[in-house]
Amino acid sequence: MKINAITNVLFAAQKRKNRNDLCQQPQKAISTNEYPIGDTVSFKGKIIPGINTARKFIDYGDIFKPEAYLVKENLHKAKSTLAKLMNANLSKTNLSKSVFQCANFTGANLTGTNFENSSLDGSKFVDVITDDTNFKTTYLVSSIFDGKFGVRTNLEKANIIRADFKNADMDNIILSGAIYDYLTEFPDGFNPQDKKMFLYKEKGFNFTEDMNLERMKLRYLTFEDANFREAGLKRADFKGCNFTNCNMRNTDMTRVYAKEATLDNCDLRSSELKQLNLNKAYLRNVDMGNCNLRGAILTWRNAQNVNLAGSTYDQYTLFNSGFNPEAHGMIYKESSLAYYGIK
C-alpha cells in the first residue's frame, strides 16, 4: 500500500470516528403534551433537550412531514440535539444563533432560512433546498452535505473542519473565508483556494492579510506556534481553544469569547482586548502588558506569571475576588456607556 493510500484510509477512519463520537448521544424524547399541537409554533430562546420525533410541532409520526410548516417562524437561539427534521419546510425561518447538534435535515426546504452564527456540528444535509440559505459564520464541524447547493447558498466564514462535501455540487456556494482542515472532504477537482478559503493547521498557523477571522466560531482548536500578530479577531469564538507559543501582539480581540481557553507562553502586548471574555481560562507565562482591558472578564480559573503592567481597566472590568489590579500595574480609566456603543 502506498503512503498516500494509507494516509487516506487513516483520515477516512478518523472522520468516521469523529462524526460517530459527536452524534452518539442519548436521546430524550419529548411527549406530545409538552408543547402545543398545531401547524406552527415558535421556540424562540427555548431549550429543546432532544427531538427524536416531530410531535411537538404536529403529530405526524417519527419524521417531520412536509405538511408540518415552520415557514417564517422564529427559532432564534433555539437548542436541540439529534433533531429529526427530514422533509421539513423551514423556508425563511430564523434559526440564527441556534444550536442544532447532529440534526438530520434530509430533504428539508431551507430556502431563505437563516442559520447565521449557529452551531450545527454533526448535522446532515442531504438533497436539501438551499436557495438563499444563510450559513454565514456557522459551526459545521463534521457535518455532511450531499446534493446540489442552490443559488446564493452562503457559507462565508463558516467552520467546516472535518465536514464531508465529497458528494456535493458546490458550483453555487459562497465559501470565502471559510476554514477547513486536512480532514475536510471535497469533490474531486475542487480547489478551496479558488473559493478564498483558508486552511487550519494545529501547528504553525499563520494569519495573513487576506484572512478575516472576525465573528468566526473556532471552538476547541489547538494553535501551537501560531502567528496572529495584528490580526482582526473581533467577536471570534475561541471557547476551549489551546494557544501555545503564540504571537498575538497588537491584535484586535474586541469581544472575543475565550471562555475555558488555555494560553501558555503567549504574547498579547499592546492588543485591543476590550470586553475579552477569559472566564474559567488557564493562563501561564502570558504577557498582556499595555493592553486595553476595559469591560473584559478576567475571572480566569488559574493564572501563573501573567504581566498586566500598563494595561487599562474600568468599572466594568471583572476580576476574581480579592484580585488587586493596581498591584499588577494596571491603570484605571472611567468609561461611559457611550464607549460601549450604548446610548
C-alpha atoms as one frame of an Amber mdcrd trajectory, in Angstrom:
protein
   0.000   0.000   0.000   1.398   3.426  -0.887   1.900   6.048   1.826  -0.813
   8.301   0.369  -3.298   5.425   0.257  -2.549   4.526   3.879  -2.933   8.156
   4.899  -6.282   8.418   3.122  -7.563   5.285   4.857  -6.496   6.617   8.247
  -8.071  10.005   7.536 -11.340   8.369   6.463 -11.392   6.235   9.604 -10.695
   9.286  11.749 -13.524  11.219  10.073 -15.999   8.425  10.706 -14.873   8.138
  14.331 -15.176  11.903  14.886 -18.691  12.026  13.439 -19.829   8.915  15.279
 -18.439  10.124  18.609 -20.063  13.519  18.125 -23.566  12.221  17.473 -23.713
   9.129  19.693 -25.573  10.861  22.498 -28.619   9.621  24.405 -31.888  10.909
  23.046 -34.525  12.339  25.306 -37.974  12.154  23.779 -40.444  14.959  24.303
 -44.047  13.890  24.646 -46.865  15.342  22.598 -48.279  17.102  25.623 -45.170
  19.123  26.401 -45.773  21.592  23.562 -48.977  22.746  21.848 -50.021  20.818
  18.752 -50.612  22.961  15.698 -49.352  23.901  12.271 -46.719  26.298  13.594
 -45.108  27.109  16.919 -42.244  29.389  17.873 -39.393  28.135  20.031 -37.622
  31.469  20.328 -34.970  31.086  23.028 -36.430  27.778  24.229 -34.237  24.853
  25.207 -35.337  21.708  23.365 -33.250  18.973  25.019 -33.694  16.362  22.281
 -36.043  15.963  19.366 -36.417  12.387  18.183 -39.859  12.978  16.702 -41.727
  15.953  15.317 -44.624  15.569  17.701 -44.121  18.881  19.447 -44.913  20.654
  16.177 -47.620  18.434  14.743 -48.275  14.769  15.411 -47.407  13.051  12.120
 -45.206  10.278  13.440 -41.481   9.798  13.698 -40.305  12.178  10.975 -41.018
  15.785  10.149 -43.540  15.632   7.295 -43.771  18.323   4.596 -47.209  19.266
   5.940 -45.650  20.463   9.206 -44.636  24.019   8.389 -42.352  26.361  10.292
 -42.287  28.896   7.485 -41.085  32.330   8.627 -41.037  31.134  12.253 -38.582
  32.488  14.803 -36.364  29.809  16.359 -33.624  32.314  17.234 -31.363  30.760
  19.923 -33.365  27.526  19.991 -31.443  24.450  21.158 -31.775  20.777  20.279
 -29.745  17.593  19.906 -30.372  14.804  17.393 -33.349  16.606  15.827 -35.096
  14.725  13.014 -36.200  17.402  10.554 -36.463  15.297   7.412 -38.626  16.913
   4.699 -39.378  19.861   6.979 -40.408  23.137   5.404 -38.182  25.638   7.208
 -38.333  28.227   4.447 -37.408  31.733   5.660 -37.230  30.507   9.253 -34.946
  32.420  11.619 -32.574  29.890  13.208 -29.776  32.376  13.907 -27.599  31.647
  16.947 -29.373  28.326  17.433 -27.804  25.026  18.480 -29.000  22.043  16.444
 -26.267  19.479  17.026 -26.389  16.288  14.940 -29.683  17.265  13.295 -30.983
  15.454  10.197 -32.227  17.953   7.588 -32.521  15.409   4.750 -34.952  16.652
   2.100 -35.741  19.839   4.040 -36.755  23.085   2.358 -34.232  25.643   3.610
 -34.987  28.363   1.071 -34.073  31.685   2.663 -33.500  30.044   6.059 -31.154
  31.965   8.344 -28.634  29.813  10.260 -26.142  32.649  10.791 -23.804  32.166
  13.760 -25.435  28.852  14.712 -23.910  25.554  15.841 -24.917  22.721  13.506
 -21.990  20.392  14.118 -22.513  16.790  13.061 -25.671  17.620  11.116 -26.781
  16.002   7.870 -27.872  17.980   4.795 -28.869  15.580   2.003 -30.915  16.732
  -1.003 -31.930  19.923   0.782 -33.268  23.017  -0.984 -30.839  25.817  -0.181
 -31.619  28.816  -2.388 -30.527  31.956  -0.487 -29.787  29.893   2.638 -27.527
  31.693   5.104 -24.873  29.590   6.884 -22.578  32.563   7.461 -20.199  32.175
  10.451 -21.903  28.868  11.280 -20.215  25.995  13.124 -20.495  22.987  10.779
 -17.730  20.760  12.112 -18.164  17.128  10.983 -21.396  17.921   9.109 -22.372
  16.109   5.885 -23.537  17.837   2.680 -24.811  15.717  -0.203 -26.571  17.030
  -3.311 -26.724  20.300  -5.205 -26.417  23.629  -3.431 -28.964  26.223  -4.514
 -28.114  29.703  -5.743 -26.522  32.106  -3.262 -26.012  29.472  -0.567 -23.749
  31.344   1.827 -21.117  29.546   3.941 -18.940  32.634   4.263 -16.588  32.318
   7.260 -18.204  29.025   8.304 -16.201  26.421  10.221 -16.232  23.274   8.067
 -13.383  21.395   9.714 -13.824  17.617   9.234 -17.007  18.215   7.181 -17.923
  15.955   4.241 -18.703  17.625   0.886 -17.414  14.852  -1.394 -20.847  14.195
  -2.953 -21.950  17.835  -3.095 -22.290  20.057  -6.157 -20.544  23.246  -4.987
 -20.842  25.490  -8.047 -23.289  27.930  -6.441 -21.863  28.026  -2.924 -20.174
  31.046  -1.305 -17.202  29.901   0.797 -14.982  32.962   1.127 -13.231  32.988
   4.485 -14.488  29.529   5.477 -11.994  27.475   7.455 -11.253  23.824   6.664
  -8.596  21.275   7.577  -6.909  18.210   6.096  -9.864  16.054   7.167 -12.436
  18.116   5.270 -13.597  16.173   2.178 -14.335  17.923  -1.127 -15.468  16.671
  -4.570 -12.762  15.564  -6.974 -11.088  18.545  -8.599 -12.348  21.088  -6.055
  -9.758  23.684  -5.027 -10.512  25.504  -1.723  -8.147  28.341  -2.663 -10.358
  29.175  -5.656 -13.157  29.890  -3.166 -10.842  32.023  -0.974 -10.996  29.571
   1.902  -8.157  29.079   4.353  -6.578  26.028   5.902  -6.457  25.426   9.647
  -3.246  23.881  10.911  -2.754  22.801  14.513   0.882  23.856  14.412   2.300
  26.883  12.630  -0.989  28.559  11.689  -0.075  31.936  10.185  -2.550  34.780
   9.914  -2.261  36.687   6.644  -3.794  39.936   5.447  -6.342  38.167   3.235
  -7.850  36.339   6.228 -10.816  37.666   8.168 -11.490  35.811  11.407 -13.986
  38.266  12.857 -17.049  36.527  14.370 -15.767  33.090  13.387 -16.528  30.026
  15.522 -13.187  28.328  16.177 -14.017  26.371  19.322 -11.801  23.704  20.934
  -8.968  24.023  18.423  -5.262  23.901  19.155  -2.941  26.653  17.935   0.740
  25.941  18.531   3.466  28.332  17.307   0.734  30.357  15.569   1.166  33.951
  14.432  -1.901  36.159  14.953   0.050  39.412  15.132  -2.028  42.429  14.022
  -4.941  40.113  13.176  -8.562  41.182  13.237 -10.335  38.772  15.575 -13.292
  40.863  16.746 -16.024  38.765  18.362 -14.393  35.485  17.357 -15.404  32.430
  19.398 -12.330  30.654  20.804 -14.100  28.763  23.570 -11.914  25.952  24.929
  -9.069  26.631  22.485  -5.470  25.907  23.379  -2.915  28.588  22.435   0.718
  27.588  22.961   3.711  29.743  21.984   1.502  32.143  20.042   2.306  35.663
  18.875  -0.825  37.788  19.381   0.783  41.215  19.701  -1.106  44.312  18.585
  -4.162  42.180  17.798  -7.781  43.352  17.862  -9.613  40.879  20.106 -12.570
  43.089  20.990 -15.382  40.976  22.469 -13.554  37.724  21.782 -15.146  34.790
  23.604 -12.326  32.694  25.078 -14.087  31.018  27.981 -12.193  27.948  29.267
  -9.349  28.630  26.820  -5.713  27.874  27.651  -2.979  30.415  26.909   0.539
  29.122  27.504   3.574  31.250  26.717   1.647  33.793  24.630   2.466  37.409
  23.782  -0.538  39.771  23.689   1.263  43.060  24.318  -0.401  46.269  23.090
  -3.532  44.409  21.963  -7.122  45.661  21.934  -8.820  43.363  24.457 -11.951
  45.364  25.255 -14.684  43.035  26.576 -12.473  39.971  26.113 -14.027  37.003
  27.955 -11.454  34.848  29.785 -13.867  33.317  32.273 -12.538  29.975  33.622
  -9.466  30.249  31.381  -5.981  28.939  32.181  -3.043  31.331  31.716   0.666
  30.643  32.129   3.512  32.910  31.061   1.217  35.361  29.293   2.242  38.954
  28.536  -0.789  41.284  28.446   1.126  44.491  29.091  -0.156  47.815  27.721
  -3.471  46.348  26.587  -6.963  47.788  26.681  -8.866  45.546  29.100 -11.836
  47.783  29.718 -15.008  45.757  30.118 -13.046  42.482  29.985 -13.983  39.402
  32.013 -10.778  38.325  33.762 -12.281  35.713  36.072  -9.839  33.038  34.996
  -9.638  29.677  36.728  -5.873  29.714  37.121  -3.099  32.171  36.195   0.665
  31.977  36.621   3.162  34.653  35.631   0.746  36.994  33.844   2.008  40.505
  33.069  -0.687  43.214  33.142   1.534  46.264  33.669   0.343  49.373  31.861
  -2.978  47.835  30.808  -6.149  49.850  31.353  -9.349  48.716  33.044 -12.597
  50.404  34.054 -15.588  49.994  36.338 -16.961  47.255  34.083 -13.861  45.037
  34.084 -14.490  41.883  36.120 -11.798  40.282  38.280 -11.668  37.299  40.589
 -12.493  38.033  44.218  -9.509  39.559  46.018  -7.613  40.464  42.840  -5.903
  43.871  43.074  -5.371  45.319  39.567  -3.247  48.239  40.789  -0.838  45.819
  42.463  -0.275  44.363  38.996   0.459  47.770  37.485  -2.914  48.244  35.809
  -4.320  51.743  35.201  -7.922  52.677  35.980  -9.905  54.713  33.426 -13.592
  55.556  33.870 -15.760  54.622  30.877 -19.096  55.976  29.757 -21.800  53.765
  28.317 -21.252  55.536  25.005 -17.775  53.975  24.962 -19.537  50.622  24.555
 -21.967  51.929  21.971 -24.828  52.254  24.488 -26.824  55.471  24.337
